[in-house]
Amino acid sequence: MTSQHRRAAVGTTVVGLVLLVAVAAWRVPWDPVAGPVLRAPAAGDWFTPAQVARGEDFASWARVWSLSSVLVSLAVACWFGLTRAGRSLVEGLPGPWWLRTALCVTVLTLLGRVVTLPFAVLQRRRVRAFGLSEQDWWGFAADLVRTQVVTIAATTVAVLVLLGIARRWPRTWPAVAGATLGVLVLLGSFAYPVLVEPVFNRFTALPPGPLRTDILALAEREGVRVDNVLVADASRRTTTLNAYVSGYGSTRRVVLYDTLVDDLPADETLSVVAHELTHARHDDVLTGSVLGALGAATGVGLLGLLLVRRTEHEEPVGAGDVPRLLALVAVASLLVGPVQHGISRQIETRADVGALEATRDPAGFIRLQQELAARSVADLTPPPAWQWWFGSHPTTVNRIALALRVQDEGG
C-alpha cells in the first residue's frame, strides 16, 4: 500500500465518520419524548392473552427463519469472499473485468437467494397460515424475481463504479469512490419512488372525499406541502395496514396502503397519516439518505484499507476482488444493525409524538396501535436483545405508553 493510498483511505474514513456523527447529532432526535423515561405497560393490560400468545407464536418462528436466512447467506458470502472459492469462480467467468464483475455479482446474488429460499418459503407458509397474506405462490415468486433483478442491478452499478474508480485512480480511489458512491446513494433515494416502487405496486390518487379533505387539512396544519396522496395496491400481497413517505424534494410522496384506506375508521387513518406527515415535515427520508451516503463513504474508506495492493506492480483492483468486497459489505451490514435501527427508533418515536400533537387524540392513537398489532400479529413481548439489534420501530407497548403520557397530560 502506497503512502498516498493509505492517506486517502484513512482520510476518507475519518472525514466520513466525523460527518456521520455530526449529522446524526444534528438531525436525529435523541430525546424525542419530554420528561422521564417511558414505562411500558404490560401487554396483557391492552391485549387479550390470546392475542399475546398468537403474536409470540408467529414471531418465534419468524425469528428462526429470519436469523437462519441471515446467517446462511452470510456464511455463503464469507466462504466465497474469504477463501479461494471466490477467486476460482471469477477465473471461470468470461470477458473483460467489467463483464466478469457483473457476472460475479449476479452469480453470488442468485446463490445467496437460492440457499435462503427454503427459509423464505417456510416464512411465507407461516404468513399465509396466519392470514397475513392472500397472495398465491405465483405472485410470491414474481415478487422474488423483481426483488432480485433490482438488487442485482443496483449492486452491479455500485460495484462497477467502485472498481472502475479504483482502476482509474489506484492511489486515491478511496476518496474519489467514497464521494461518488455517497452521491449515488442520494440520487438512488431521490429516484426510488419513481423508478423502483412502480415495479412492485400500482399507485392511484386518493379519490376526492372526506378522507382526502381531512388529510390535506391535516397536512396544512402540520405545515407540509402535499400535492397528492397516493394509494398502493398492497392488498394483493398483504392484509396488514401501513403507510409511508418516500423520496425527497420533487419526488417526495405520501403513500397509503389500500388496506388502510378500506379497513380503518377515519380517525385512525388520520393518526397514521399524521405520523407520516411528521416524517415529511422533518425531512426524515433526506436525513436517512444523507446518513446512508456518509456511511457508504466511510465504508469505502475502510475498504481502501482492506482491499490493498502491496506493491506498485500487482494487478489492479478488479473482478477478482468482488467476492471479498461483497462478503465485507454483508458482515458490515449485520454489525451496523444496532446503530441503524437505534436511529430509526428515535425518528419513529418523534413521528409518533408529532401524530399525537397533530390529532390531539391519544385514545384514537391507542386504538390504532391495537388494530395494527392485531392485523400484523405483532410480537407484543419481543426479546430485548432482538429489539435492540433488529427493531426499527418502538414496540407496540412503548407506543401505547407514549399515548398514555399525552393523555395524562391532557393532550
N, C-alpha and C positions, 0 to 999 in steps of 0.2 A: 504494500500500500504506500503510495507516494505521500509526502507530507501535504501536498495540495489537496489530494483526495481526502485525507484524514481531516484536514481543517474544514473542508466543505461538508463532510458528513457530520462532524461534531457541531459545527456552526448551525447547520440545518436542524439538528436535533435540539440544540439548546434554544435557538430562536423559536422554533415551533412549539416547544414545551412551555417557554415563558409566555408566549402569546396565548397559548391554550389556557393556561392557568389564569391569565389576566382577563380573557374574555369570559371564562367561566365565573370568575369572581364578580365581574361586572354584570353579566346578563342572566345568570342563574339565580333564582330566588331561594337563597339558602335558608331563609326564615320566613316562609310564606304564611305561617299561621301565628297571629299575635297571641301573646300570653304564654302560659305554661305548656309543657308538652302534653299532647292529646293522650287521653287514656281511653283506649278502645274498649267498648262494651263486649261482653261475651256474645258470641254468635247466637247462642240459644235465646238471648233476650229479644232478637229481632227475626229469627228464623225458626221454623219447626225442626224438631230432631230429625225428621225425615229429609228435610232439605239439607241440613248439615251433613248427614250421613251420605246422601246422594252426591254432594259435591266432593266429599273426601274420597268416595269410591271412584268417581270419574278421574279425579286429579291424581290419585295414587298410581294408576296405570299410565295415565298421560305423562307423568314424570318419568316413569320407567322407560317408555318408548322414546320420549324426547331425549333424555340423557343418554340412552343407548345409541340413538342416532348420532348425537354429537360426538360421543367417544369413538364410535366405529369410524365415522368419517374422518375424525382427527387422526386415528391410528393409520388409516389408509394414506392420508396426506403425508404423514410423517414417514411412513415406510418408503414412499416414492421420493420424498424430499430429502431424507437424511441417510439414505442408503444408495447403493449403486443402481437400484432398480429404476430410479428416475432417469439417470443418465442413459441407461440401456434403452429405455422407452424412447427418449429423444433421438438417440442414434439410429433407431429403426424407422424414423419418420422421414419422408422425402422433402425435397425442396430447399430453398434458401432459409435463412434463420427466421425471417418473419413468418413464413408459411409453417415451419416446424413449431414456432411459438404458438400460433393459432391452433394448430392441430393438437399440440400438447395440452393446452388449456381445455380444449373440447374433450379430449380423451379423459383427462383427470377429473373434470367436472362430471362427465357422464358416469365414470367409475364410482365417484362419490355418491351419485344418485342411485346407482344400481345396488350398492352394498347397503344403503339405508332404506331402499324401497320396502323391504319387509316391515320395518318399523312404521313407515308411513301408512302402509296398508292396514296394519294392526290398529293404528290410531284412528284411521278412517272408519274401520268397522265399529270401533267404540263410539265415535262421534255419531254414526248413524243409529247405533243401538240406543243411545241416549236422546235421540230425537233432535240433535243439533244441526242436522242437515238432511235434506231430501234429495240431494244431488245423486244421480246414478254414477256407476263406475266409469262410464264413457266420459262423462263430464269431468270427473275427478282426474282421469288420465289426460284429458285435453288441457286441464289447468297445469298439471305437472309438466307437460311438454312446453306450454307457453312460458312457465317459470324458468325451465332450463334454457330455452332459447334466449330469453332476456338476460339470464345470469351469464351464459357463455359470451354473449355479445358484449356486455358491459365489462366483464373480466378481461376479455381479449383486448379490447381497446385500451384499458388501463395498463395491461402488461406490455403491449406493443409500444405504447408511449414511453413507459419507463425504460424498457430495454433499448428503444431507439435513441433516447436521450443519452443513456449510458454508453452506447457505442459511439455516438457523435461527440460527446464531451466526456471522455473517460476519467479526467482528473477532477472535474467539478460537477459531475452528473447528480450527486445527491441534492445540491442546492437547486439546480435547474429543474430536475424532476419533481422535487418536493413542491416548488412553487407551481409547476404545471399541473400536477395531479390535484393540488388544492383547488385550483381554478376549475378543473374538470368536475370535482365534487360539487362546487357551487352551481355550475352550469347544469349538471345532471339533476340536482334538486329542483332547479328552476324549470327544466323541461319535463320532469317526471309526470306532472299531471296531464300534459299534452301528448307525450309520446308513449308512456308506459301504461298508465291507468286505463286508457281505452282498450288495451289488449285484453284486459281481464273483465271489464264491466262496460255496460252501456249506461249512458247518463242522459237524463232528461231534466228539463227545468221543472221545478216545483210549480204546479199549476196555480193560477190565481185563486184566492180563497182566504178564509180566516187565518189559517196557519201561516201562509206566506206573508200576510199583512202583519201578523204578530211578530214573525221573525224579523222582518225588515224594520219594524218599530223597535224591537229589542236591539238590533244592530245599531240603529241611530242613537239609542240611549247609551250604548257602550262606546260610541264614537268609532265604529268600524264601518268602513265603506263596503257594502255588499251589493254588487250589481245583479247577482243572480244566486240562487240556491239550487243546487243540483241534487237529483235523486239517483242513486245507483241501484241497479237490478240485482242486489246482493242476495235476494231470496232464492235465487236459483242454486246457490251453493251453501247457504246457512240460514238458520232460523233465529240467530242471535240478533241483538239490537246494537247499532253503532252509528257513529258519525265521525267525521274527521275533517281537518283542514290540511291541505297540501299546497305545495308551491309557495312562491312569494312574489311580490311585485305584481306584474301584469298576469302571472299565471296562478295567483292565489285563488283557491276555490273552497267553498264550504259544501261538503257533500253529506247527505243523509242516506242511510240505508232505507230501501223501500219498506223493510220490516218495521223500522222505527216509525215511518210516516203512517203506515197502515194499522199498526197494532197498539200504539201508545196513546194515552189521553194527551190532549194539547198541552196541559201544564207540565207534564213530564217531558214531552218532546222539547218544549221551550227550555227546560233545565239543561238538557243535553246540548242544545244549540248555544245556550249562554256559555257553557263550558268551552265549546269550540270557538266562539267569538272572542273569549278571553285569550285563547291561543293566538288568534289573529291580531288582537289589539296589542299584544306584547311581541308580535313577530317571532313567535317561538320556532316556527319552521326555519326562518332565516338564522336564528340563533343556533339551532341544531346543525344547520348546514355549515355555518362558519366553524363551529366546533369540530364537525367532521372533516372539513378542509384542513384545519390546523392539525388535527390528529393524523390525517394522511401525510401531511408534510413531515411531522415528527417521525412517523413510521418509516418514511423514505430515508430520513437521516439515519435511523438505526439500521435500516437495510444496507446503507452505504458502509457501515462498519462491519457488516456480516458478509455481504457479497463483495469480497475484495479480491484483487489480483496482487500477488506478492511481488511480481516483477513487471517491468515495462513490456516484456516480451511474451507474456501469457496471452492466451486467446481472450478477446474482449467479452464482456458480459453478453450472453446470448440465450438461445433456446435451451441449452443445457442447464441453465440456472432456474428455469421456470418451475420445476417440481419443488426445489428448495424454497423459492420465493412463495409459492402457494402454501407450502407447509408452515412457513414462518407467519404468514398472514392468518392462517387458521388458528395457530396457537395464540397469537396476539389477540385475535377477536374474542377468544374464550376468556383470556386473562383480563381484558379490559371490561368485561361484562359488569362487574360490581360498580365501577365508576360510571359507565354509560347509563346503566339502569338507575343508579342513585340519582344522577342528574335528572333523568326522566321523571322519577317520582316527585322530585321537588317542583318541576314545571307543571306536572299534572295536579299537584296539590294546589298550586296557585290558580290553576284554571277552575278547580272546584270552588275556591274562595270567590273567584270572580262570578261564577254561576250563582252562588248564594247571594252575593251582593246585588246582582242584576235582577234576579227574580224575586228576592225577598220572600222566598217560600221554602224554608228548611224542611217543612213536613213533606212537601212535594218532592224535594231532593231525596229524602229518605225513602219515600215510596218508589222513586226511580231506582235507587240502589237495590232495593228488594226485588224489583222487577228484573233489572239487569242480571242480578245474581241468579235468580230463578231460571231465567231464559237461557243463560250461558252455562248453567250447572257449575257455578263458580266454587272454587275451594275457599271456604269461609274460615278455615284454620290452617293456612299454609305453614310449613316448617320455616322458622325464621331464617335459616341459612339459605333455603331455596328463594325466599322472598328477597333476601339481600343480594343474591347473585343474579337472579333471573327476573325479578319482579319489576316491570316497567311502570306500573301504576300502584298507588296506595291500595292496601287491602280494603275490601268492602266495609269491614267493621271500622276501620280508621276513617273512611269517608263518612260513615254514619256519625262517628264521634265528632267530626268537624261540624256537621249539620246540627248536632245536639248543642254544641257550644254556641253556635249562632242563634239557635232557638232560645237558649237560656239567657242570652244577652239581649233578647228582644228583637232579633233581626227579622 
